Amino acid sequence: MSGDTRTRRDLTMTAGFMVADARGRLVGRVEGPMYGASPEQPDGLAIRFGVLRRRRLLLPAAAIAAIDDRTQVVGLLVDREATRAYL
């Protein structure tokens, strides 16, 4: 199984996980998976961030470095400044 397939499957179980950028800084919290090309496999994650978590960020699966189920953290390959736009 390729890393990309594993990451996409794992995205379905990440609601509520914290998201940290490549430097370890907090980006936000996973709201849920986002589907596009296939209804069976998510293409990314919807992230809530901001003071009252009113803002939403759509993060492509390609930007995810790792998902740690033990600590419930999604680690990114990029800095949070590079995560502002998707779709």
Backbone as numpy.savetxt, mean C-alpha at the origin, in Angstrom:
# Nx Ny Nz CAx CAy CAz Cx Cy Cz
6.12 -19.18 -7.50 5.26 -18.00 -7.50 6.16 -16.76 -7.50
5.89 -15.82 -8.38 6.72 -14.61 -8.47 6.41 -13.68 -7.31
7.35 -12.79 -7.01 7.18 -11.83 -5.93 6.00 -10.91 -6.19
5.81 -10.50 -7.46 4.71 -9.60 -7.79 3.37 -10.26 -7.52
3.21 -11.53 -7.89 1.95 -12.24 -7.66 1.71 -12.38 -6.16
2.73 -12.72 -5.40 2.58 -12.87 -3.96 2.17 -11.55 -3.33
2.81 -10.45 -3.72 2.48 -9.13 -3.18 1.03 -8.77 -3.50
0.61 -8.99 -4.71 -0.77 -8.65 -5.09 -1.78 -9.45 -4.29
-1.51 -10.74 -4.06 -2.43 -11.55 -3.29 -2.46 -11.07 -1.84
-1.31 -10.73 -1.29 -1.23 -10.27 0.09 -1.92 -8.93 0.31
-2.11 -8.15 -0.73 -2.75 -6.84 -0.59 -4.18 -6.96 -0.08
-4.84 -8.08 -0.33 -6.23 -8.25 0.09 -6.36 -8.35 1.61
-5.26 -8.64 2.30 -5.29 -8.85 3.75 -4.63 -7.71 4.53
-4.46 -6.52 3.93 -3.69 -5.46 4.58 -4.53 -4.30 5.12
-5.84 -4.38 5.08 -6.67 -3.29 5.61 -6.31 -3.04 7.07
-6.03 -1.77 7.39 -5.66 -1.39 8.74 -4.16 -1.36 9.00
-3.36 -1.91 8.08 -1.90 -1.90 8.25 -1.38 -0.48 8.13
-0.28 -0.18 8.83 0.41 1.08 8.68 1.28 1.01 7.43
1.55 2.15 6.80 2.39 2.21 5.61 3.58 3.11 5.92
4.79 2.58 5.67 6.02 3.33 5.90 6.78 3.46 4.58
7.39 4.64 4.36 8.14 4.85 3.11 9.52 4.20 3.20
10.34 4.39 2.17 11.67 3.77 2.09 12.59 4.21 3.22
12.33 5.37 3.80 13.14 5.87 4.92 12.58 5.46 6.28
11.45 4.77 6.28 10.83 4.33 7.52 9.85 5.33 8.10
9.56 6.41 7.37 8.61 7.43 7.84 7.18 6.99 7.57
6.29 7.32 8.47 4.88 6.96 8.34 4.23 7.70 7.17
3.52 6.98 6.34 2.77 7.55 5.22 1.29 7.62 5.58
0.74 6.57 6.15 -0.67 6.52 6.49 -1.09 5.11 6.87
-2.38 4.85 6.75 -2.93 3.53 7.09 -3.72 3.00 5.89
-3.60 1.71 5.63 -4.28 1.07 4.49 -5.78 1.07 4.74
-6.51 1.63 3.78 -7.97 1.60 3.82 -8.47 0.30 3.20
-7.82 -0.13 2.11 -8.21 -1.37 1.46 -7.55 -1.52 0.11
-7.69 -2.69 -0.51 -7.10 -2.92 -1.83 -7.87 -2.18 -2.91
-7.16 -1.84 -4.00 -7.77 -1.19 -5.15 -7.68 -2.15 -6.34
-8.76 -2.33 -7.05 -8.81 -3.24 -8.19 -8.92 -2.45 -9.48
-8.29 -2.94 -10.54 -8.35 -2.26 -11.82 -8.39 -3.25 -12.96
-7.27 -3.83 -13.30 -7.16 -4.72 -14.45 -7.91 -6.04 -14.25
-7.95 -6.53 -13.02 -8.59 -7.81 -12.74 -9.39 -7.71 -11.44
-10.61 -8.22 -11.43 -11.39 -8.19 -10.19 -10.91 -9.20 -9.15
-10.01 -10.11 -9.53 -9.50 -11.12 -8.60 -8.22 -10.66 -7.89
-7.42 -9.80 -8.55 -6.15 -9.38 -7.98 -6.07 -7.87 -7.91
-5.78 -7.32 -6.72 -5.67 -5.87 -6.59 -4.43 -5.32 -7.28
-4.55 -4.09 -7.81 -3.43 -3.41 -8.48 -2.71 -2.45 -7.54
-3.29 -2.20 -6.40 -2.69 -1.25 -5.47 -3.49 -1.16 -4.19
-3.16 -0.13 -3.39 -3.82 0.08 -2.10 -4.35 1.51 -1.99
-5.46 1.66 -1.31 -5.97 2.98 -0.94 -5.43 3.26 0.46
-4.74 4.39 0.62 -4.12 4.76 1.89 -4.80 6.03 2.41
-5.15 6.05 3.68 -5.69 7.24 4.33 -4.57 7.92 5.09
-4.48 9.24 4.97 -3.44 9.98 5.68 -3.95 11.38 6.00
-3.18 12.10 6.77 -3.56 13.46 7.18 -3.98 13.49 8.63
-4.25 14.68 9.10 -4.57 14.89 10.51 -5.76 14.04 10.94
-6.83 14.09 10.20 -8.03 13.31 10.53 -8.26 12.18 9.53
-7.20 11.82 8.82 -7.25 10.77 7.79 -8.36 11.04 6.77
-8.48 12.29 6.37 -9.49 12.66 5.38 -8.95 12.57 3.96
-7.63 12.57 3.83 -7.03 12.53 2.50 -6.75 11.09 2.11
-6.81 10.81 0.82 -6.60 9.45 0.32 -5.49 9.45 -0.72
-4.70 8.41 -0.67 -3.61 8.20 -1.60 -3.83 6.85 -2.25
-3.68 6.76 -3.56 -3.78 5.49 -4.26 -2.37 5.05 -4.62
-1.96 3.93 -4.07 -0.59 3.46 -4.18 -0.52 2.22 -5.07
0.29 2.24 -6.14 0.40 1.06 -7.01 1.16 -0.06 -6.31
0.82 -1.29 -6.63 1.49 -2.46 -6.04 2.98 -2.45 -6.33
3.40 -1.87 -7.45 4.81 -1.83 -7.81 5.65 -1.00 -6.84
5.03 -0.14 -6.04 5.75 0.70 -5.08 5.95 0.00 -3.74
5.44 -1.22 -3.59 5.52 -1.94 -2.32 6.75 -2.83 -2.29
7.57 -2.65 -1.24 8.77 -3.46 -1.07 8.47 -4.72 -0.27
7.69 -4.60 0.80 7.43 -5.75 1.67 6.16 -5.53 2.47
5.57 -6.64 2.87 4.41 -6.62 3.75 4.75 -7.49 4.95
4.76 -6.90 6.14 5.11 -7.63 7.36 3.83 -7.90 8.14
3.37 -9.14 8.12 2.14 -9.50 8.82 2.29 -9.40 10.33
3.49 -9.67 10.85 3.71 -9.66 12.29 3.55 -8.25 12.87
4.17 -7.26 12.23 4.08 -5.88 12.72 2.95 -5.09 12.06
2.33 -5.68 11.06 1.25 -5.05 10.29 1.71 -3.73 9.67
2.84 -3.81 8.97 3.41 -2.66 8.28 3.65 -3.02 6.82
3.26 -2.11 5.93 3.57 -2.23 4.50 4.73 -1.28 4.24
5.85 -1.83 3.78 7.03 -1.02 3.47 7.07 -0.67 2.00
7.44 0.56 1.70 7.47 1.04 0.31 8.89 1.10 -0.23
9.01 1.09 -1.53 10.28 1.24 -2.23 10.66 2.71 -2.40
9.70 3.61 -2.20 9.88 5.03 -2.49 9.67 5.88 -1.25
10.12 7.14 -1.30 9.85 8.10 -0.23 8.41 8.57 -0.33
7.87 9.06 0.77 6.46 9.46 0.76 6.18 10.62 -0.18
7.17 11.47 -0.47 6.97 12.57 -1.41 6.68 12.06 -2.82
7.11 10.86 -3.14 6.92 10.29 -4.47 5.62 9.51 -4.57
4.80 9.49 -3.53 3.59 8.66 -3.52 2.30 9.43 -3.71
2.35 10.65 -4.14 1.15 11.49 -4.16 0.16 11.21 -5.29
0.57 10.56 -6.34 -0.38 10.38 -7.46 -0.35 8.97 -8.01
-1.53 8.45 -8.31 -1.68 7.16 -8.96 -3.03 7.19 -9.66
-3.09 6.63 -10.84 -4.29 6.56 -11.69 -4.54 7.82 -12.43
